[in-house]
Every structure is written in C-alpha cells, then in structure tokens.
C-alpha cells in the first residue's frame, strides 16, 4: 500500500482534508486543525481507500516502511485521529474496527477537483489548531474566534470540543409531510412509479395488471398480462414506461406509452428477480437483474434488445442492490457490503453516500436534492439524506411497510404501503403458532418439535416450538438474514445461518458459530451425521465438526446439494437433472442419474427437504412458486404438489402433508406524501 503524493483535498461529512498541508478543516464552522504528519498520513490512507478493510500490517508498512516500531504505535495514531474527528470506536462515524482484520473508513469520501481547491478558503479567517505530540499551539486570533478558543476549559479537551463544534450539522429545514390515499380498493397494489413532470402514475395490481392513472388516481389504462409484471419506471420526459414481465425462467423489459401501446419487441434474459430500471437516454436503460450468479447491472438498448454487462468496481463481499437516477441526472448504484452497510457509488467506484445499515428502498427527491430511503429501525421509517451526509426524518411507517418509492419534480413522494403476515398453517389450514406473525422456514423433527425463523422482533430470530410452547433461541440485533434451518440426525441440535455464518443451537441457545471458508456466497448446508456438518457455495463442499474445525474439502459444481444420511449418499442437482453419489472424491465419484427435471421444476431451486424416502423442493417459474416431491426409488417423475404466489416456505407433517408458510392477509395501497 503506497501513500499518494498528489496534492489532493477530500471531503467527508462535515470535514475537508488537505493532504498537501496536513490540514483538516470544517468549512461550516471555519475551524482548521494542523495534524501531525503521521496522523495526516494515516487519514490519507483511509480517505484514499474508503469502505475497504485495511489490515494492521498494511497500515504499518505504509506508515513506517523498512522501520521496526512498537506494537502500539498504530493504536496511538488511531487514538489521536479518532480524537480529532470526535469519533467513537464503539459507535463509529468514520473509522470502524473490523475484528481480526483491520480498520475501514465508513464515511463517504469525495475528492475535490482543482477548481474547488483554488476556491477553498485557506488560513484566512479560520481558527488554526496545530496538532503536535498531543500539544496544541494557537496562532494569534482576533475577535469572536479568540473568545471561542479561550472559552475551552482545558487544552487537552480542545480536540474533541473542536471536532464536535465543527462536525455539528447545519440547520436543515426538513419538510413536514401529510399522507393521502391514491388507491382504496381491497387487494394488493404495489411497485409505484411517478412521472417526473407529467401527471402520470403507474403501479401493479394483483401481480398481473399494470395500471396507469393520473396523480390523483383517476384511471387512464389497465393492461392485463398472462404472467407477473413488476417494477415500472417512467422516462424522465416522455410518456414512455418501462416495465418488467416474468416469462418462465427469463425476464423481458417492455416499453409502453401512457395509452398502453407497446413500443418495443423485448428479448428476455435469465433472471430470478429484477429491480426497477433507470432511463439513461431515449434508447438506453440501466437495469439490475439477479440470476444464480448474483445481481448484475446491464445497459439495455431498446433498438437492438442487447444487454451489455456493466463492470462495477466492487469490493469483496459487496452486493449490488439496485440503480437509480440522481443528482445531475446521473446513474448511481446502491451497494451493500458484508457488514450490512450500504453505500451509493458511481460507475468509477467513488462513494457518494454511506449508511451504516442496509438500505433496500431508495428514490431521489429532485426538489430537496436528497435520497429518500428506509432507516435502520425495524419499522423501516423513511428518512432523507442530502449529498453532504445530513439526514432528516421524512415520515414514520404506517401500519405495515413502505415497499416502493417514487418522487416527482414537485417533491411529491408516492409509495406503496403494504401490510401482511406470514403464518405456518397445518393440514386444516389453521395457524400453528399465531394468527398475526411473520414466521418462516419451519422444520419439524421426528419428535414433533418445530424449529423456525421469525421476524416477530423485527430481526431474524430462531425459535423452537416444543410441548405447546414457543421459545426464542437467538437474540440478534442486526440485519443479517436467515436462509435455512435444519435438525441434526439425532434431534439434538439445530443448524441455521446468518448470511455467511453458520449457527449451531441446542434447545435453549446458540452453542457455536463460525464462517465456512468458502470462496463464494454460502448456498446450502446440512448434516452428514450427528457430529459432522457440510456447507457448499455451489463450487466447493466443506466438511466441519461441530466445533467449526474443517475436516475435508471437495470440489463439486452443483446448483443445489443435499446429503441423505439414511442412504449415506449425496443428492446433486446439476445440468437440469438429479444425481446420486456415495463419494465426492474426484477419483472415486460415481454419479447415478435419478431423473431429468423439466425447466419449471429446476429453475431457482430452494429449500430442499428429505422425508420418508421422498425429496421435496421449491422452484419458481414466471415468478410463481412451486413445491415438488420425488420418490427417490426413481420409479416416477417429480410430482407438483402446490402452485401459488407468495409461497415462502413449507414443512412436512408426520403423515406427509404440507405445512405452508405463506404471505396472507396481504393489503397494499398507493399513497402520496405531500409537504405541508
């Protein structure tokens, strides 16, 4: 890691850093701090690599090349830098400690251009504080600034006091919003899009209908489709509307006008899920498409139906969430990192905004020049963040949750407010645990106990239903998601995940947690026997003991994997077929083909289960959910057991009947938020 020698100025939150002068300035309060050279070099390393974890070894090498220093030298520099920034190691706004890895600068950084440098005020009129060996020296000051500095009680408190004074945000006059209903009908209206300048609104009604109205909700057109449609987006000037249609295992981007006339002949591309497109020009849109390889951004050309991949500059562990038009009509990319922090970047990778929680809902407000997003609370209230990092509250979430956002040039915010619950139902279609909860991922063992994940507290928690009681086994405060839950063969332990980590639980708490050493995202996991676990990313299979110690590693490419511990063999989904193998060692592996699988049974495979000689799994086709069952004696083709929308997960009762976890009591209305 090399330290830049170019004379640059950097802006982050309320600070401006001049690397050529070793000077940290707060333009709003007209305070400047002269940093120790090594403190300045450390800050320069951070601001030139924002949102990247810098190891202690790399920092030591860059700061003291070819020099042996004391082990706490870096810690002392970090303490000085945090002190002057008024940053907290426990609740950081700038420098976050990543245990066992290093440090990451989490504030958004902007490199100021040369024109800005010439206009930037220097020492004239600033309070200058020189930072040298923990001492403060002050040049001659006059008037109000001298009075301010003399009012500080002791010299040793200057750093935090100045940092606090200078980092306090400027007063923002935040709009106060009132809410009005655009739609009132029973059912689900969602995925709203407002035209920037015209009185045009579009939204989806009950999955297969595109509705176009004016901004008072008066109908203009209703377009009915034979499969699900989603995520409309208006052209910023014309009355053209882009909208996605799910077709089998592909997604097509349709272009229609306000009268419902189709303007293009779309060509689909493989997809699991999509986000709203962003218009870049009359014949180019930026789209985000999730497939089995992850979320990818493309530039779509309407004249030739070509999708050109966009090479985003992402860090290890980053995931693209969506794209949108923002300041200066440019395209921005919302990214989430492995720590569940979000940032808004441009194509060159420069960070424009940063949030220390996962942002999944975002829209640009051209009137306030801010980004409207969800906040970090379990209620997902709406907040606004200006380009310099200041935030203000927009509105608290009504009953339910805001699920889509669109803002026009007048500053009117249009949103879909949805309300639903997810219940696990028995064979008599009655809720097992409650009638108003968010319960997912049920799995029942041979003793009749059910482990499941629920969002009752707002976070993903693991629960156990046993002896007619529900016990909460985890108490997690973060945003990490749980994808799968499974029992050990001896019914003694539960295995689950939080994103990339595995959690081993007993009937009262978490026993152990560790992260499998996979090179790609965790795809699935399970048990070999009561003492051995396995995990796969679709390319490698790793075996661990219950203490998290790696036992063996195999190379195996698959779309989904299960271990049948009764037959002591692997069940492998790959190449649109199901195979069985007793070995994973390349030299000894012999795969037996059980059956081929039709496309709708194979696309987007999730949630496999084994029960009494049957293999169950879910798939999605045209964004509609399916549950399948296959007898493992190979005597028959897969049997389709269930087809419907919003079928999230399932369990299998002792008699073989399905227990479905599905979204129900779903209501969604389009609302308009207007500044008072």
PEHUJO-V871558 format. One record per residue. OMEGA is omega as a letter, one per 20 degrees, with the letter a starting at -180 (none if undefined). Layout:
[[OMEGA] [OMEGA]]
//
This chain:
[[a] [r] [a] [r] [r] [r] [a] [r] [a] [r] [r] [a] [a] [a] [r] [a] [r] [a] [a] [a] [a] [a] [r] [a] [r] [a] [a] [a] [r] [r] [r] [a] [r] [a] [r] [a] [a] [r] [r] [r] [r] [r] [r] [r] [a] [a] [r] [r] [a] [r] [r] [r] [r] [a] [r] [a] [a] [r] [r] [a] [a] [a] [a] [a] [r] [a] [r] [a] [r] [a] [a] [a] [r] [r] [r] [r] [r] [r] [r] [a] [r] [a] [a] [r] [a] [a] [r] [r] [a] [r] [a] [r] [a] [a] [a] [r] [r] [a] [r] [a] [a] [a] [r] [r] [a] [r] [r] [a] [r] [r] [a] [a] [a] [r] [r] [a] [a] [a] [a] [r] [r] [a] [a] [r] [r] [r] [a] [r] [r] [a] [a] [r] [r] [r] [a] [r] [a] [r] [a] [a] [a] [r] [a] [a] [r] [r] [r] [a] [r] [a] [r] [a] [a] [a] [a] [r] [a] [a] [a] [a] [r] [a] [r] [a] [a] [a] [r] [a] [r] [a] [r] [r] [a] [r] [r] [a] [r] [a] [r] [r] [r] [r] [a] [a] [r] [a] [a] [r] [a] [r] [a] [r] [r] [r] [a] [a] [a] [r] [a] [r] [r] [r] [a] [r] [r] [r] [a] [a] [r] [a] [r] [a] [r] [a] [r] [r] [r] [a] [r] [r] [r] [a] [a] [r] [a] [r] [a] [r] [a] [r] [r] [r] [a] [r] [a] [a] [a] [a] [r] [a] [r] [r] [a] [r] [r] [r] [a] [r] [a] [r] [r] [r] [r] [r] [r] [r] [a] [r] [r] [r] [a] [a] [a] [r] [a] [r] [a] [r] [a] [a] [r] [a] [a] [r] [a] [r] [r] [a] [r] [r] [a] [a] [r] [r] [r] [a] [r] [a] [r] [r] [a] [r] [r] [r] [a] [r] [r] [r] [a] [r] [a] [a] [a] [r] [r] [r] [a] [a] [r] [a] [r] [r] [a] [r] [r] [a] [r] [r] [r] [r] [a] [r] [r] [r] [a] [a] [r] [r] [r] [r] [r] [a] [r] [a] [r] [a] [a] [r] [r] [r] [a] [r] [r] [a] [r] [a] [r] [r] [a] [a] [r] [r] [a] [r] [a] [r] [a] [r] [r] [a] [a] [r] [a] [r] [a] [r] [a] [a] [a] [r] [r] [a] [r] [r] [a] [a] [r] [r] [r] [r] [a] [r] [r] [r] [r] [a] [r] [r] [r] [a] [r] [a] [r] [r] [r] [a] [r] [r] [a] [a] [r] [a] [r] [a] [r] [a] [r] [a] [r] [a] [r] [r] [r] [a] [r] [r] [a] [r] [r] [r] [r] [a] [r] [a] [a] [a] [r] [r] [r] [r] [a] [a] [a] [r] [a] [a] [r] [a] [a] [r] [r] [r] [a] [r] [a] [r] [a] [r] [a] [r] [r] [r] [r] [r] [a] [a] [a] [r] [r] [a] [r] [r] [r] [r] [a] [r] [r] [r] [r] [a] [r] [a] [r] [r] [a] [a] [a] [a] [a] [a] [r] [a] [a] [r] [a] [r] [r] [a] [a] [r] [a] [a] [r] [r] [r] [r] [r] [a] [a] [a] [r] [r] [r] [a] [r] [a] [a] [a] [r] [a] [a] [r] [r] [a] [r] [a] [r] [a] [r] [a] [r] [a] [a] [a] [a] [a] [r] [r] [a] [a] [a] [r] [r] [r] [a] [r] [a] [r] [r] [r] [a] [r] [a] [r] [a] [r] [r] [r] [a] [a] [a] [r] [r] [r] [r] [r] [a] [r] [r] [a] [r] [r] [r] [a] [r] [r] [a] [r] [a] [r] [a] [r] [r] [r] [r] [r] [r] [a] [r] [r] [r] [a] [r] [r] [a] [a] [a] [a] [r] [a] [r] [a] [r] [r] [r] [a] [r] [a] [a] [r] [a] [a] [r] [a] [r] [r] [r] [r] [r] [a] [r] [r] [r] [r] [r] [r] [r] [r] [r] [r] [a] [r] [r] [a] [r] [r] [a] [r] [a] [r] [a] [r] [r] [a] [a] [r] [r] [r] [r] [a] [a] [r] [r] [r] [r] [r] [a] [a] [a] [r] [a] [a] [a] [r] [r] [r] [a] [r] [a] [r] [a] [r] [a] [a] [a] [r] [r] [r] [r] [a] [r] [r] [a] [r] [a] [none]]
//
